[in-house]
């Protein structure tokens, strides 16, 4: 795989992770008057200060067909940014991914 292909794969993974559980579930959140995990984080922090961590983490479960459902980020948005220029670390459970449930990777 060439470096350009690797870069493109990384861009694709970043895009996929930004969708959490997918467009349909995002629309469902919005229809209920709720924001997504990333939207909540962006509102909380100073504009442009959020640095996301572990956006490509996936769960490790193989039970109940879970090995067929791998969603990047594993249901939690984590990272750091600033509030009023003060450094803070934040997380937000993503209810578009498995209803925001807690997996082993998510808990770590």
LINBEL-V858872 format. One line per field, one symbol per residue. phi: phi as a letter, one per 30 degrees, with the letter a starting at -180 (. if undefined). burial: # if it has 24 or more other C-alpha atoms within 12 Angstrom, else .. Layout:
phi->???
burial->???
//
This chain:
phi->.ddddddddddddddedddhdjedddddedddiccdedddddddceeicdcdchdcdbdcdcdhidddbccdjhibcblbabbhicdbcbbbdcddchiidccddddd
burial->................#####....#........#####.##.##....###.######..........############........#########.#..#..#..
//
